[in-house]
């Protein structure tokens, strides 16, 4: 599923970066039950919302050090089981491709 990036912001946040790194590790995700993954995803989403103060979906890409790039997309629904598969920059703007994370 491709989504257009409305706004992009880089923040310094160790907790957010570490949480995103864990969610990107398939072995860690597979060792957790669906309820635990929803809880962690929801907490990370709340942290990202505090940075951007928006009702839209915000996805985070862990960077170097404490750095996290937050990408806001025009999607008001929280979808905790997706990860960024690809980021594309074009003349029309930035777009991200979200991929479903298998939780069970």
FENBEL-V855423 format. One record per residue. N is the residue number from 1. RES is the residue in one small letter. PHI is phi in whole degrees, -180 to 180 (* if undefined). NEAR is the number of other ideal C-beta (glycine too) atoms within 12 Angstrom. Layout:
BEGIN
n-><N | N>
res-><RES | RES>
phi-><PHI | PHI>
near-><NEAR | NEAR>
END
This chain:
BEGIN
n-><1 | 2 | 3 | 4 | 5 | 6 | 7 | 8 | 9 | 10 | 11 | 12 | 13 | 14 | 15 | 16 | 17 | 18 | 19 | 20 | 21 | 22 | 23 | 24 | 25 | 26 | 27 | 28 | 29 | 30 | 31 | 32 | 33 | 34 | 35 | 36 | 37 | 38 | 39 | 40 | 41 | 42 | 43 | 44 | 45 | 46 | 47 | 48 | 49 | 50 | 51 | 52 | 53 | 54 | 55 | 56 | 57 | 58 | 59 | 60 | 61 | 62 | 63 | 64 | 65 | 66 | 67 | 68 | 69 | 70 | 71 | 72 | 73 | 74 | 75 | 76 | 77 | 78 | 79 | 80 | 81 | 82 | 83 | 84 | 85 | 86 | 87 | 88 | 89 | 90 | 91 | 92 | 93 | 94 | 95 | 96 | 97 | 98 | 99 | 100 | 101 | 102 | 103 | 104>
res-><x | x | x | x | x | x | x | x | x | x | x | x | x | x | x | x | x | x | x | x | x | x | x | x | x | x | x | x | x | x | x | x | x | x | x | x | x | x | x | x | x | x | x | x | x | x | x | x | x | x | x | x | x | x | x | x | x | x | x | x | x | x | x | x | x | x | x | x | x | x | x | x | x | x | x | x | x | x | x | x | x | x | x | x | x | x | x | x | x | x | x | x | x | x | x | x | x | x | x | x | x | x | x | x>
phi-><* | -92 | -132 | -81 | -82 | -82 | -148 | -129 | -147 | -105 | -126 | -104 | -157 | -66 | -63 | -62 | -61 | -65 | -63 | -66 | -61 | -62 | -65 | -80 | -91 | -63 | -66 | -67 | -61 | -70 | -84 | -107 | -84 | -58 | -64 | -65 | -64 | -62 | -65 | -63 | -61 | -63 | -65 | -65 | -61 | -63 | -63 | -66 | -64 | -61 | -71 | -104 | 49 | -138 | -95 | -77 | -69 | -123 | -113 | -115 | -118 | -65 | -116 | -89 | 63 | -95 | -77 | -135 | -96 | -101 | -118 | -94 | -123 | -77 | -149 | -76 | -88 | -77 | -121 | -74 | -106 | -123 | -130 | -78 | -95 | -157 | -120 | -124 | -112 | -136 | -63 | -81 | 133 | -95 | -135 | -123 | -109 | -96 | -124 | -66 | -95 | -77 | -105 | -125>
near-><20 | 22 | 29 | 25 | 32 | 24 | 23 | 25 | 26 | 22 | 27 | 18 | 25 | 17 | 23 | 36 | 28 | 21 | 28 | 35 | 23 | 25 | 36 | 23 | 17 | 16 | 10 | 19 | 26 | 17 | 12 | 22 | 13 | 17 | 13 | 19 | 28 | 21 | 17 | 29 | 32 | 20 | 22 | 34 | 34 | 21 | 25 | 36 | 23 | 18 | 26 | 29 | 14 | 21 | 16 | 25 | 32 | 41 | 43 | 40 | 30 | 30 | 20 | 12 | 13 | 18 | 19 | 32 | 31 | 38 | 38 | 29 | 35 | 20 | 24 | 14 | 14 | 22 | 24 | 30 | 22 | 29 | 32 | 32 | 19 | 17 | 23 | 18 | 14 | 11 | 7 | 10 | 19 | 25 | 24 | 33 | 21 | 25 | 19 | 16 | 26 | 13 | 23 | 12>
END
